[in-house]
Amino acid sequence: MKTGKVKFFNESKGFGFIVQDEDDQEIFVHQTGLIHEIRENDRVSFDVIEGKKGLNAVKVERI
C-alpha cells in the first residue's frame, strides 16, 4: 500500500487526485476506487493500478 494526501476531490463528479508521499506524483482517483469517503487534505493509503489513461488509485482508505 502507498500513502499520500488528497490534493483535490470533486464529490459531484466523483473523481480527484492524490499526491503520493514517496515521489509527489499525482495519481487519479475515481469514486469506484474508494473504500472510505475522502476530502481535500485527507491522509490516505491506496494501491495503484494502470488505467486507460495512466495510473489510478484503488482501495483508497483514510488513515
PDBQT receptor file of N, H, CA, C and O in Angstrom, charges set to zero:
ATOM      1  N   MET A   1       0.843  -1.190   0.000  1.00  0.00    +0.000 N 
ATOM      2  CA  MET A   1       0.000   0.000   0.000  1.00  0.00    +0.000 C 
ATOM      3  C   MET A   1       0.887   1.252   0.000  1.00  0.00    +0.000 C 
ATOM      4  O   MET A   1       1.905   1.315   0.689  1.00  0.00    +0.000 OA
ATOM      5  N   LYS A   2       0.476   2.227  -0.779  1.00  0.00    +0.000 N 
ATOM      6  H   LYS A   2      -0.351   2.176  -1.339  1.00  0.00    +0.000 HD
ATOM      7  CA  LYS A   2       1.164   3.510  -0.807  1.00  0.00    +0.000 C 
ATOM      8  C   LYS A   2       0.391   4.491   0.078  1.00  0.00    +0.000 C 
ATOM      9  O   LYS A   2      -0.753   4.231   0.449  1.00  0.00    +0.000 OA
ATOM     10  N   THR A   3       1.016   5.601   0.407  1.00  0.00    +0.000 N 
ATOM     11  H   THR A   3       1.945   5.812   0.105  1.00  0.00    +0.000 HD
ATOM     12  CA  THR A   3       0.346   6.626   1.196  1.00  0.00    +0.000 C 
ATOM     13  C   THR A   3       0.466   7.966   0.489  1.00  0.00    +0.000 C 
ATOM     14  O   THR A   3       1.348   8.176  -0.343  1.00  0.00    +0.000 OA
ATOM     15  N   GLY A   4      -0.447   8.873   0.844  1.00  0.00    +0.000 N 
ATOM     16  H   GLY A   4      -1.164   8.703   1.520  1.00  0.00    +0.000 HD
ATOM     17  CA  GLY A   4      -0.414  10.195   0.240  1.00  0.00    +0.000 C 
ATOM     18  C   GLY A   4      -1.470  11.096   0.832  1.00  0.00    +0.000 C 
ATOM     19  O   GLY A   4      -2.080  10.789   1.856  1.00  0.00    +0.000 OA
ATOM     20  N   LYS A   5      -1.674  12.231   0.156  1.00  0.00    +0.000 N 
ATOM     21  H   LYS A   5      -1.178  12.480  -0.676  1.00  0.00    +0.000 HD
ATOM     22  CA  LYS A   5      -2.612  13.244   0.618  1.00  0.00    +0.000 C 
ATOM     23  C   LYS A   5      -3.534  13.604  -0.546  1.00  0.00    +0.000 C 
ATOM     24  O   LYS A   5      -3.087  13.755  -1.683  1.00  0.00    +0.000 OA
ATOM     25  N   VAL A   6      -4.826  13.738  -0.247  1.00  0.00    +0.000 N 
ATOM     26  H   VAL A   6      -5.190  13.615   0.676  1.00  0.00    +0.000 HD
ATOM     27  CA  VAL A   6      -5.793  14.104  -1.284  1.00  0.00    +0.000 C 
ATOM     28  C   VAL A   6      -5.572  15.567  -1.660  1.00  0.00    +0.000 C 
ATOM     29  O   VAL A   6      -5.713  16.460  -0.824  1.00  0.00    +0.000 OA
ATOM     30  N   LYS A   7      -5.224  15.804  -2.920  1.00  0.00    +0.000 N 
ATOM     31  H   LYS A   7      -5.109  15.079  -3.599  1.00  0.00    +0.000 HD
ATOM     32  CA  LYS A   7      -4.996  17.172  -3.405  1.00  0.00    +0.000 C 
ATOM     33  C   LYS A   7      -6.319  17.826  -3.774  1.00  0.00    +0.000 C 
ATOM     34  O   LYS A   7      -6.540  19.009  -3.515  1.00  0.00    +0.000 OA
ATOM     35  N   PHE A   8      -7.200  17.028  -4.389  1.00  0.00    +0.000 N 
ATOM     36  H   PHE A   8      -7.021  16.067  -4.600  1.00  0.00    +0.000 HD
ATOM     37  CA  PHE A   8      -8.463  17.550  -4.913  1.00  0.00    +0.000 C 
ATOM     38  C   PHE A   8      -9.427  16.386  -5.029  1.00  0.00    +0.000 C 
ATOM     39  O   PHE A   8      -9.038  15.298  -5.455  1.00  0.00    +0.000 OA
ATOM     40  N   PHE A   9     -10.688  16.600  -4.652  1.00  0.00    +0.000 N 
ATOM     41  H   PHE A   9     -11.004  17.483  -4.306  1.00  0.00    +0.000 HD
ATOM     42  CA  PHE A   9     -11.712  15.594  -4.919  1.00  0.00    +0.000 C 
ATOM     43  C   PHE A   9     -13.044  16.290  -5.113  1.00  0.00    +0.000 C 
ATOM     44  O   PHE A   9     -13.505  17.020  -4.235  1.00  0.00    +0.000 OA
ATOM     45  N   ASN A  10     -13.665  16.063  -6.267  1.00  0.00    +0.000 N 
ATOM     46  H   ASN A  10     -13.290  15.470  -6.980  1.00  0.00    +0.000 HD
ATOM     47  CA  ASN A  10     -14.959  16.651  -6.607  1.00  0.00    +0.000 C 
ATOM     48  C   ASN A  10     -16.029  15.596  -6.368  1.00  0.00    +0.000 C 
ATOM     49  O   ASN A  10     -16.163  14.658  -7.154  1.00  0.00    +0.000 OA
ATOM     50  N   GLU A  11     -16.793  15.745  -5.287  1.00  0.00    +0.000 N 
ATOM     51  H   GLU A  11     -16.684  16.508  -4.649  1.00  0.00    +0.000 HD
ATOM     52  CA  GLU A  11     -17.803  14.749  -4.939  1.00  0.00    +0.000 C 
ATOM     53  C   GLU A  11     -18.891  14.627  -6.001  1.00  0.00    +0.000 C 
ATOM     54  O   GLU A  11     -19.354  13.522  -6.283  1.00  0.00    +0.000 OA
ATOM     55  N   SER A  12     -19.307  15.749  -6.596  1.00  0.00    +0.000 N 
ATOM     56  H   SER A  12     -18.931  16.647  -6.367  1.00  0.00    +0.000 HD
ATOM     57  CA  SER A  12     -20.400  15.693  -7.570  1.00  0.00    +0.000 C 
ATOM     58  C   SER A  12     -19.980  14.989  -8.863  1.00  0.00    +0.000 C 
ATOM     59  O   SER A  12     -20.801  14.339  -9.510  1.00  0.00    +0.000 OA
ATOM     60  N   LYS A  13     -18.700  15.118  -9.243  1.00  0.00    +0.000 N 
ATOM     61  H   LYS A  13     -18.033  15.646  -8.717  1.00  0.00    +0.000 HD
ATOM     62  CA  LYS A  13     -18.205  14.442 -10.447  1.00  0.00    +0.000 C 
ATOM     63  C   LYS A  13     -17.588  13.087 -10.137  1.00  0.00    +0.000 C 
ATOM     64  O   LYS A  13     -17.422  12.258 -11.032  1.00  0.00    +0.000 OA
ATOM     65  N   GLY A  14     -17.240  12.854  -8.853  1.00  0.00    +0.000 N 
ATOM     66  H   GLY A  14     -17.375  13.527  -8.126  1.00  0.00    +0.000 HD
ATOM     67  CA  GLY A  14     -16.766  11.542  -8.434  1.00  0.00    +0.000 C 
ATOM     68  C   GLY A  14     -15.321  11.212  -8.750  1.00  0.00    +0.000 C 
ATOM     69  O   GLY A  14     -14.973  10.040  -8.899  1.00  0.00    +0.000 OA
ATOM     70  N   PHE A  15     -14.459  12.241  -8.856  1.00  0.00    +0.000 N 
ATOM     71  H   PHE A  15     -14.742  13.193  -8.735  1.00  0.00    +0.000 HD
ATOM     72  CA  PHE A  15     -13.049  11.956  -9.102  1.00  0.00    +0.000 C 
ATOM     73  C   PHE A  15     -12.168  13.031  -8.492  1.00  0.00    +0.000 C 
ATOM     74  O   PHE A  15     -12.640  14.093  -8.086  1.00  0.00    +0.000 OA
ATOM     75  N   GLY A  16     -10.873  12.729  -8.438  1.00  0.00    +0.000 N 
ATOM     76  H   GLY A  16     -10.490  11.866  -8.768  1.00  0.00    +0.000 HD
ATOM     77  CA  GLY A  16      -9.915  13.697  -7.926  1.00  0.00    +0.000 C 
ATOM     78  C   GLY A  16      -8.498  13.186  -8.102  1.00  0.00    +0.000 C 
ATOM     79  O   GLY A  16      -8.235  12.319  -8.936  1.00  0.00    +0.000 OA
ATOM     80  N   PHE A  17      -7.571  13.743  -7.294  1.00  0.00    +0.000 N 
ATOM     81  H   PHE A  17      -7.785  14.447  -6.617  1.00  0.00    +0.000 HD
ATOM     82  CA  PHE A  17      -6.163  13.378  -7.385  1.00  0.00    +0.000 C 
ATOM     83  C   PHE A  17      -5.554  13.256  -5.999  1.00  0.00    +0.000 C 
ATOM     84  O   PHE A  17      -5.890  14.007  -5.083  1.00  0.00    +0.000 OA
ATOM     85  N   ILE A  18      -4.651  12.294  -5.868  1.00  0.00    +0.000 N 
ATOM     86  H   ILE A  18      -4.378  11.684  -6.612  1.00  0.00    +0.000 HD
ATOM     87  CA  ILE A  18      -3.893  12.069  -4.641  1.00  0.00    +0.000 C 
ATOM     88  C   ILE A  18      -2.422  12.295  -4.975  1.00  0.00    +0.000 C 
ATOM     89  O   ILE A  18      -1.949  11.848  -6.021  1.00  0.00    +0.000 OA
ATOM     90  N   VAL A  19      -1.692  12.987  -4.093  1.00  0.00    +0.000 N 
ATOM     91  H   VAL A  19      -2.076  13.349  -3.244  1.00  0.00    +0.000 HD
ATOM     92  CA  VAL A  19      -0.250  13.173  -4.259  1.00  0.00    +0.000 C 
ATOM     93  C   VAL A  19       0.451  12.122  -3.404  1.00  0.00    +0.000 C 
ATOM     94  O   VAL A  19       0.294  12.096  -2.184  1.00  0.00    +0.000 OA
ATOM     95  N   GLN A  20       1.230  11.254  -4.060  1.00  0.00    +0.000 N 
ATOM     96  H   GLN A  20       1.358  11.275  -5.051  1.00  0.00    +0.000 HD
ATOM     97  CA  GLN A  20       1.962  10.200  -3.345  1.00  0.00    +0.000 C 
ATOM     98  C   GLN A  20       3.039  10.795  -2.458  1.00  0.00    +0.000 C 
ATOM     99  O   GLN A  20       3.698  11.762  -2.838  1.00  0.00    +0.000 OA
ATOM    100  N   ASP A  21       3.220  10.215  -1.271  1.00  0.00    +0.000 N 
ATOM    101  H   ASP A  21       2.685   9.429  -0.962  1.00  0.00    +0.000 HD
ATOM    102  CA  ASP A  21       4.276  10.671  -0.370  1.00  0.00    +0.000 C 
ATOM    103  C   ASP A  21       5.666  10.419  -0.944  1.00  0.00    +0.000 C 
ATOM    104  O   ASP A  21       6.549  11.268  -0.821  1.00  0.00    +0.000 OA
ATOM    105  N   GLU A  22       5.867   9.267  -1.567  1.00  0.00    +0.000 N 
ATOM    106  H   GLU A  22       5.150   8.577  -1.667  1.00  0.00    +0.000 HD
ATOM    107  CA  GLU A  22       7.231   8.863  -1.946  1.00  0.00    +0.000 C 
ATOM    108  C   GLU A  22       7.856   9.705  -3.042  1.00  0.00    +0.000 C 
ATOM    109  O   GLU A  22       9.075   9.879  -3.054  1.00  0.00    +0.000 OA
ATOM    110  N   ASP A  23       7.048  10.243  -3.980  1.00  0.00    +0.000 N 
ATOM    111  H   ASP A  23       6.058  10.101  -3.970  1.00  0.00    +0.000 HD
ATOM    112  CA  ASP A  23       7.652  10.987  -5.089  1.00  0.00    +0.000 C 
ATOM    113  C   ASP A  23       6.832  12.192  -5.565  1.00  0.00    +0.000 C 
ATOM    114  O   ASP A  23       7.132  12.766  -6.612  1.00  0.00    +0.000 OA
ATOM    115  N   ASP A  24       5.807  12.577  -4.810  1.00  0.00    +0.000 N 
ATOM    116  H   ASP A  24       5.564  12.111  -3.960  1.00  0.00    +0.000 HD
ATOM    117  CA  ASP A  24       4.949  13.728  -5.147  1.00  0.00    +0.000 C 
ATOM    118  C   ASP A  24       4.218  13.580  -6.485  1.00  0.00    +0.000 C 
ATOM    119  O   ASP A  24       3.739  14.570  -7.039  1.00  0.00    +0.000 OA
ATOM    120  N   GLN A  25       4.128  12.359  -7.004  1.00  0.00    +0.000 N 
ATOM    121  H   GLN A  25       4.516  11.555  -6.554  1.00  0.00    +0.000 HD
ATOM    122  CA  GLN A  25       3.398  12.120  -8.245  1.00  0.00    +0.000 C 
ATOM    123  C   GLN A  25       1.902  12.199  -7.969  1.00  0.00    +0.000 C 
ATOM    124  O   GLN A  25       1.430  11.715  -6.940  1.00  0.00    +0.000 OA
ATOM    125  N   GLU A  26       1.154  12.809  -8.892  1.00  0.00    +0.000 N 
ATOM    126  H   GLU A  26       1.538  13.202  -9.727  1.00  0.00    +0.000 HD
ATOM    127  CA  GLU A  26      -0.296  12.881  -8.762  1.00  0.00    +0.000 C 
ATOM    128  C   GLU A  26      -0.922  11.634  -9.374  1.00  0.00    +0.000 C 
ATOM    129  O   GLU A  26      -0.614  11.263 -10.507  1.00  0.00    +0.000 OA
ATOM    130  N   ILE A  27      -1.804  10.992  -8.610  1.00  0.00    +0.000 N 
ATOM    131  H   ILE A  27      -2.055  11.294  -7.690  1.00  0.00    +0.000 HD
ATOM    132  CA  ILE A  27      -2.474   9.779  -9.052  1.00  0.00    +0.000 C 
ATOM    133  C   ILE A  27      -3.969  10.057  -9.129  1.00  0.00    +0.000 C 
ATOM    134  O   ILE A  27      -4.554  10.585  -8.184  1.00  0.00    +0.000 OA
ATOM    135  N   PHE A  28      -4.587   9.704 -10.252  1.00  0.00    +0.000 N 
ATOM    136  H   PHE A  28      -4.112   9.275 -11.020  1.00  0.00    +0.000 HD
ATOM    137  CA  PHE A  28      -6.023   9.876 -10.437  1.00  0.00    +0.000 C 
ATOM    138  C   PHE A  28      -6.789   8.929  -9.514  1.00  0.00    +0.000 C 
ATOM    139  O   PHE A  28      -6.388   7.779  -9.332  1.00  0.00    +0.000 OA
ATOM    140  N   VAL A  29      -7.889   9.410  -8.934  1.00  0.00    +0.000 N 
ATOM    141  H   VAL A  29      -8.214  10.344  -9.082  1.00  0.00    +0.000 HD
ATOM    142  CA  VAL A  29      -8.748   8.553  -8.119  1.00  0.00    +0.000 C 
ATOM    143  C   VAL A  29     -10.201   8.772  -8.536  1.00  0.00    +0.000 C 
ATOM    144  O   VAL A  29     -10.659   9.907  -8.667  1.00  0.00    +0.000 OA
ATOM    145  N   HIS A  30     -10.916   7.661  -8.743  1.00  0.00    +0.000 N 
ATOM    146  H   HIS A  30     -10.543   6.740  -8.637  1.00  0.00    +0.000 HD
ATOM    147  CA  HIS A  30     -12.345   7.701  -9.083  1.00  0.00    +0.000 C 
ATOM    148  C   HIS A  30     -13.126   7.142  -7.904  1.00  0.00    +0.000 C 
ATOM    149  O   HIS A  30     -12.621   6.308  -7.152  1.00  0.00    +0.000 OA
ATOM    150  N   GLN A  31     -14.351   7.602  -7.748  1.00  0.00    +0.000 N 
ATOM    151  H   GLN A  31     -14.761   8.280  -8.358  1.00  0.00    +0.000 HD
ATOM    152  CA  GLN A  31     -15.160   7.171  -6.596  1.00  0.00    +0.000 C 
ATOM    153  C   GLN A  31     -15.335   5.666  -6.520  1.00  0.00    +0.000 C 
ATOM    154  O   GLN A  31     -15.564   5.137  -5.433  1.00  0.00    +0.000 OA
ATOM    155  N   THR A  32     -15.234   4.959  -7.638  1.00  0.00    +0.000 N 
ATOM    156  H   THR A  32     -15.048   5.390  -8.521  1.00  0.00    +0.000 HD
ATOM    157  CA  THR A  32     -15.362   3.498  -7.611  1.00  0.00    +0.000 C 
ATOM    158  C   THR A  32     -14.170   2.838  -6.922  1.00  0.00    +0.000 C 
ATOM    159  O   THR A  32     -14.247   1.667  -6.550  1.00  0.00    +0.000 OA
ATOM    160  N   GLY A  33     -13.063   3.573  -6.746  1.00  0.00    +0.000 N 
ATOM    161  H   GLY A  33     -13.000   4.524  -7.048  1.00  0.00    +0.000 HD
ATOM    162  CA  GLY A  33     -11.880   3.035  -6.093  1.00  0.00    +0.000 C 
ATOM    163  C   GLY A  33     -11.811   3.343  -4.600  1.00  0.00    +0.000 C 
ATOM    164  O   GLY A  33     -10.818   3.032  -3.943  1.00  0.00    +0.000 OA
ATOM    165  N   LEU A  34     -12.870   3.956  -4.066  1.00  0.00    +0.000 N 
ATOM    166  H   LEU A  34     -13.677   4.209  -4.599  1.00  0.00    +0.000 HD
ATOM    167  CA  LEU A  34     -12.863   4.370  -2.658  1.00  0.00    +0.000 C 
ATOM    168  C   LEU A  34     -13.433   3.302  -1.737  1.00  0.00    +0.000 C 
ATOM    169  O   LEU A  34     -14.434   2.662  -2.056  1.00  0.00    +0.000 OA
ATOM    170  N   ILE A  35     -12.784   3.118  -0.589  1.00  0.00    +0.000 N 
ATOM    171  H   ILE A  35     -11.970   3.639  -0.330  1.00  0.00    +0.000 HD
ATOM    172  CA  ILE A  35     -13.347   2.315   0.498  1.00  0.00    +0.000 C 
ATOM    173  C   ILE A  35     -14.035   3.263   1.477  1.00  0.00    +0.000 C 
ATOM    174  O   ILE A  35     -15.130   2.977   1.961  1.00  0.00    +0.000 OA
ATOM    175  N   HIS A  36     -13.382   4.403   1.770  1.00  0.00    +0.000 N 
ATOM    176  H   HIS A  36     -12.493   4.636   1.377  1.00  0.00    +0.000 HD
ATOM    177  CA  HIS A  36     -13.952   5.451   2.616  1.00  0.00    +0.000 C 
ATOM    178  C   HIS A  36     -14.188   6.700   1.771  1.00  0.00    +0.000 C 
ATOM    179  O   HIS A  36     -13.531   6.894   0.748  1.00  0.00    +0.000 OA
ATOM    180  N   GLU A  37     -15.129   7.548   2.197  1.00  0.00    +0.000 N 
ATOM    181  H   GLU A  37     -15.663   7.391   3.027  1.00  0.00    +0.000 HD
ATOM    182  CA  GLU A  37     -15.273   8.850   1.550  1.00  0.00    +0.000 C 
ATOM    183  C   GLU A  37     -14.019   9.664   1.835  1.00  0.00    +0.000 C 
ATOM    184  O   GLU A  37     -13.431   9.549   2.911  1.00  0.00    +0.000 OA
ATOM    185  N   ILE A  38     -13.608  10.488   0.873  1.00  0.00    +0.000 N 
ATOM    186  H   ILE A  38     -14.085  10.581  -0.001  1.00  0.00    +0.000 HD
ATOM    187  CA  ILE A  38     -12.407  11.309   1.057  1.00  0.00    +0.000 C 
ATOM    188  C   ILE A  38     -12.722  12.766   0.750  1.00  0.00    +0.000 C 
ATOM    189  O   ILE A  38     -13.664  13.086   0.025  1.00  0.00    +0.000 OA
ATOM    190  N   ARG A  39     -11.898  13.638   1.328  1.00  0.00    +0.000 N 
ATOM    191  H   ARG A  39     -11.133  13.379   1.917  1.00  0.00    +0.000 HD
ATOM    192  CA  ARG A  39     -11.983  15.082   1.097  1.00  0.00    +0.000 C 
ATOM    193  C   ARG A  39     -10.575  15.624   0.904  1.00  0.00    +0.000 C 
ATOM    194  O   ARG A  39      -9.591  14.941   1.185  1.00  0.00    +0.000 OA
ATOM    195  N   GLU A  40     -10.488  16.870   0.416  1.00  0.00    +0.000 N 
ATOM    196  H   GLU A  40     -11.288  17.425   0.188  1.00  0.00    +0.000 HD
ATOM    197  CA  GLU A  40      -9.184  17.504   0.251  1.00  0.00    +0.000 C 
ATOM    198  C   GLU A  40      -8.411  17.473   1.558  1.00  0.00    +0.000 C 
ATOM    199  O   GLU A  40      -8.978  17.661   2.635  1.00  0.00    +0.000 OA
ATOM    200  N   ASN A  41      -7.115  17.233   1.452  1.00  0.00    +0.000 N 
ATOM    201  H   ASN A  41      -6.655  17.080   0.577  1.00  0.00    +0.000 HD
ATOM    202  CA  ASN A  41      -6.160  17.207   2.565  1.00  0.00    +0.000 C 
ATOM    203  C   ASN A  41      -6.247  15.974   3.453  1.00  0.00    +0.000 C 
ATOM    204  O   ASN A  41      -5.490  15.877   4.419  1.00  0.00    +0.000 OA
ATOM    205  N   ASP A  42      -7.148  15.018   3.164  1.00  0.00    +0.000 N 
ATOM    206  H   ASP A  42      -7.762  15.096   2.380  1.00  0.00    +0.000 HD
ATOM    207  CA  ASP A  42      -7.172  13.758   3.924  1.00  0.00    +0.000 C 
ATOM    208  C   ASP A  42      -5.890  12.982   3.648  1.00  0.00    +0.000 C 
ATOM    209  O   ASP A  42      -5.396  12.979   2.521  1.00  0.00    +0.000 OA
ATOM    210  N   ARG A  43      -5.347  12.320   4.677  1.00  0.00    +0.000 N 
ATOM    211  H   ARG A  43      -5.749  12.322   5.592  1.00  0.00    +0.000 HD
ATOM    212  CA  ARG A  43      -4.241  11.378   4.508  1.00  0.00    +0.000 C 
ATOM    213  C   ARG A  43      -4.866  10.041   4.145  1.00  0.00    +0.000 C 
ATOM    214  O   ARG A  43      -5.832   9.616   4.778  1.00  0.00    +0.000 OA
ATOM    215  N   VAL A  44      -4.328   9.378   3.136  1.00  0.00    +0.000 N 
ATOM    216  H   VAL A  44      -3.543   9.724   2.622  1.00  0.00    +0.000 HD
ATOM    217  CA  VAL A  44      -4.916   8.130   2.643  1.00  0.00    +0.000 C 
ATOM    218  C   VAL A  44      -3.845   7.075   2.361  1.00  0.00    +0.000 C 
ATOM    219  O   VAL A  44      -2.674   7.392   2.147  1.00  0.00    +0.000 OA
ATOM    220  N   SER A  45      -4.279   5.817   2.367  1.00  0.00    +0.000 N 
ATOM    221  H   SER A  45      -5.229   5.560   2.541  1.00  0.00    +0.000 HD
ATOM    222  CA  SER A  45      -3.460   4.719   1.856  1.00  0.00    +0.000 C 
ATOM    223  C   SER A  45      -4.216   4.152   0.657  1.00  0.00    +0.000 C 
ATOM    224  O   SER A  45      -5.442   4.241   0.586  1.00  0.00    +0.000 OA
ATOM    225  N   PHE A  46      -3.469   3.567  -0.286  1.00  0.00    +0.000 N 
ATOM    226  H   PHE A  46      -2.473   3.495  -0.228  1.00  0.00    +0.000 HD
ATOM    227  CA  PHE A  46      -4.093   3.125  -1.535  1.00  0.00    +0.000 C 
ATOM    228  C   PHE A  46      -3.163   2.206  -2.301  1.00  0.00    +0.000 C 
ATOM    229  O   PHE A  46      -1.958   2.169  -2.048  1.00  0.00    +0.000 OA
ATOM    230  N   ASP A  47      -3.731   1.469  -3.236  1.00  0.00    +0.000 N 
ATOM    231  H   ASP A  47      -4.709   1.500  -3.441  1.00  0.00    +0.000 HD
ATOM    232  CA  ASP A  47      -2.965   0.697  -4.212  1.00  0.00    +0.000 C 
ATOM    233  C   ASP A  47      -3.035   1.441  -5.541  1.00  0.00    +0.000 C 
ATOM    234  O   ASP A  47      -3.934   2.254  -5.756  1.00  0.00    +0.000 OA
ATOM    235  N   VAL A  48      -2.088   1.164  -6.425  1.00  0.00    +0.000 N 
ATOM    236  H   VAL A  48      -1.358   0.504  -6.250  1.00  0.00    +0.000 HD
ATOM    237  CA  VAL A  48      -2.038   1.819  -7.738  1.00  0.00    +0.000 C 
ATOM    238  C   VAL A  48      -2.149   0.755  -8.824  1.00  0.00    +0.000 C 
ATOM    239  O   VAL A  48      -1.466  -0.268  -8.789  1.00  0.00    +0.000 OA
ATOM    240  N   ILE A  49      -3.027   1.022  -9.792  1.00  0.00    +0.000 N 
ATOM    241  H   ILE A  49      -3.582   1.853  -9.821  1.00  0.00    +0.000 HD
ATOM    242  CA  ILE A  49      -3.147   0.152 -10.962  1.00  0.00    +0.000 C 
ATOM    243  C   ILE A  49      -3.009   1.005 -12.223  1.00  0.00    +0.000 C 
ATOM    244  O   ILE A  49      -3.201   2.221 -12.191  1.00  0.00    +0.000 OA
ATOM    245  N   GLU A  50      -2.676   0.348 -13.325  1.00  0.00    +0.000 N 
ATOM    246  H   GLU A  50      -2.521  -0.640 -13.351  1.00  0.00    +0.000 HD
ATOM    247  CA  GLU A  50      -2.597   1.035 -14.613  1.00  0.00    +0.000 C 
ATOM    248  C   GLU A  50      -3.997   1.126 -15.195  1.00  0.00    +0.000 C 
ATOM    249  O   GLU A  50      -4.644   0.103 -15.421  1.00  0.00    +0.000 OA
ATOM    250  N   GLY A  51      -4.474   2.351 -15.441  1.00  0.00    +0.000 N 
ATOM    251  H   GLY A  51      -3.948   3.182 -15.257  1.00  0.00    +0.000 HD
ATOM    252  CA  GLY A  51      -5.788   2.561 -16.037  1.00  0.00    +0.000 C 
ATOM    253  C   GLY A  51      -5.664   2.880 -17.516  1.00  0.00    +0.000 C 
ATOM    254  O   GLY A  51      -4.571   2.822 -18.078  1.00  0.00    +0.000 OA
ATOM    255  N   LYS A  52      -6.781   3.218 -18.147  1.00  0.00    +0.000 N 
ATOM    256  H   LYS A  52      -7.669   3.265 -17.691  1.00  0.00    +0.000 HD
ATOM    257  CA  LYS A  52      -6.783   3.532 -19.575  1.00  0.00    +0.000 C 
ATOM    258  C   LYS A  52      -5.939   4.756 -19.906  1.00  0.00    +0.000 C 
ATOM    259  O   LYS A  52      -5.319   4.820 -20.967  1.00  0.00    +0.000 OA
ATOM    260  N   LYS A  53      -5.918   5.735 -18.987  1.00  0.00    +0.000 N 
ATOM    261  H   LYS A  53      -6.422   5.683 -18.125  1.00  0.00    +0.000 HD
ATOM    262  CA  LYS A  53      -5.203   6.992 -19.257  1.00  0.00    +0.000 C 
ATOM    263  C   LYS A  53      -4.045   7.224 -18.302  1.00  0.00    +0.000 C 
ATOM    264  O   LYS A  53      -3.567   8.352 -18.185  1.00  0.00    +0.000 OA
ATOM    265  N   GLY A  54      -3.583   6.188 -17.617  1.00  0.00    +0.000 N 
ATOM    266  H   GLY A  54      -3.972   5.271 -17.712  1.00  0.00    +0.000 HD
ATOM    267  CA  GLY A  54      -2.473   6.349 -16.689  1.00  0.00    +0.000 C 
ATOM    268  C   GLY A  54      -2.749   5.630 -15.382  1.00  0.00    +0.000 C 
ATOM    269  O   GLY A  54      -3.572   4.716 -15.325  1.00  0.00    +0.000 OA
ATOM    270  N   LEU A  55      -2.049   6.052 -14.328  1.00  0.00    +0.000 N 
ATOM    271  H   LEU A  55      -1.381   6.795 -14.375  1.00  0.00    +0.000 HD
ATOM    272  CA  LEU A  55      -2.167   5.384 -13.040  1.00  0.00    +0.000 C 
ATOM    273  C   LEU A  55      -3.436   5.803 -12.308  1.00  0.00    +0.000 C 
ATOM    274  O   LEU A  55      -3.829   6.970 -12.329  1.00  0.00    +0.000 OA
ATOM    275  N   ASN A  56      -4.072   4.822 -11.659  1.00  0.00    +0.000 N 
ATOM    276  H   ASN A  56      -3.754   3.874 -11.643  1.00  0.00    +0.000 HD
ATOM    277  CA  ASN A  56      -5.282   5.060 -10.865  1.00  0.00    +0.000 C 
ATOM    278  C   ASN A  56      -5.096   4.533  -9.461  1.00  0.00    +0.000 C 
ATOM    279  O   ASN A  56      -4.520   3.463  -9.265  1.00  0.00    +0.000 OA
ATOM    280  N   ALA A  57      -5.583   5.283  -8.476  1.00  0.00    +0.000 N 
ATOM    281  H   ALA A  57      -6.050   6.153  -8.635  1.00  0.00    +0.000 HD
ATOM    282  CA  ALA A  57      -5.576   4.835  -7.089  1.00  0.00    +0.000 C 
ATOM    283  C   ALA A  57      -6.834   4.011  -6.845  1.00  0.00    +0.000 C 
ATOM    284  O   ALA A  57      -7.928   4.405  -7.247  1.00  0.00    +0.000 OA
ATOM    285  N   VAL A  58      -6.674   2.852  -6.177  1.00  0.00    +0.000 N 
ATOM    286  H   VAL A  58      -5.785   2.531  -5.850  1.00  0.00    +0.000 HD
ATOM    287  CA  VAL A  58      -7.795   1.988  -5.825  1.00  0.00    +0.000 C 
ATOM    288  C   VAL A  58      -7.635   1.552  -4.374  1.00  0.00    +0.000 C 
ATOM    289  O   VAL A  58      -6.563   1.697  -3.786  1.00  0.00    +0.000 OA
ATOM    290  N   LYS A  59      -8.709   1.018  -3.807  1.00  0.00    +0.000 N 
ATOM    291  H   LYS A  59      -9.579   0.900  -4.285  1.00  0.00    +0.000 HD
ATOM    292  CA  LYS A  59      -8.708   0.594  -2.402  1.00  0.00    +0.000 C 
ATOM    293  C   LYS A  59      -8.262   1.751  -1.491  1.00  0.00    +0.000 C 
ATOM    294  O   LYS A  59      -7.447   1.571  -0.586  1.00  0.00    +0.000 OA
ATOM    295  N   VAL A  60      -8.815   2.930  -1.755  1.00  0.00    +0.000 N 
ATOM    296  H   VAL A  60      -9.477   3.076  -2.491  1.00  0.00    +0.000 HD
ATOM    297  CA  VAL A  60      -8.421   4.149  -1.054  1.00  0.00    +0.000 C 
ATOM    298  C   VAL A  60      -9.111   4.218   0.313  1.00  0.00    +0.000 C 
ATOM    299  O   VAL A  60     -10.337   4.161   0.411  1.00  0.00    +0.000 OA
ATOM    300  N   GLU A  61      -8.288   4.344   1.370  1.00  0.00    +0.000 N 
ATOM    301  H   GLU A  61      -7.293   4.391   1.290  1.00  0.00    +0.000 HD
ATOM    302  CA  GLU A  61      -8.798   4.426   2.746  1.00  0.00    +0.000 C 
ATOM    303  C   GLU A  61      -8.174   5.627   3.448  1.00  0.00    +0.000 C 
ATOM    304  O   GLU A  61      -6.998   5.934   3.254  1.00  0.00    +0.000 OA
ATOM    305  N   ARG A  62      -8.982   6.303   4.269  1.00  0.00    +0.000 N 
ATOM    306  H   ARG A  62      -9.938   6.053   4.427  1.00  0.00    +0.000 HD
ATOM    307  CA  ARG A  62      -8.433   7.369   5.117  1.00  0.00    +0.000 C 
ATOM    308  C   ARG A  62      -7.562   6.747   6.200  1.00  0.00    +0.000 C 
ATOM    309  O   ARG A  62      -7.865   5.668   6.708  1.00  0.00    +0.000 OA
ATOM    310  N   ILE A  63      -6.479   7.434   6.548  1.00  0.00    +0.000 N 
ATOM    311  H   ILE A  63      -6.233   8.311   6.135  1.00  0.00    +0.000 HD
ATOM    312  CA  ILE A  63      -5.619   6.959   7.641  1.00  0.00    +0.000 C 
ATOM    313  C   ILE A  63      -5.415   8.054   8.680  1.00  0.00    +0.000 C 
ATOM    314  O   ILE A  63      -4.719   7.841   9.673  1.00  0.00    +0.000 OA
TER     315      ILE A  63
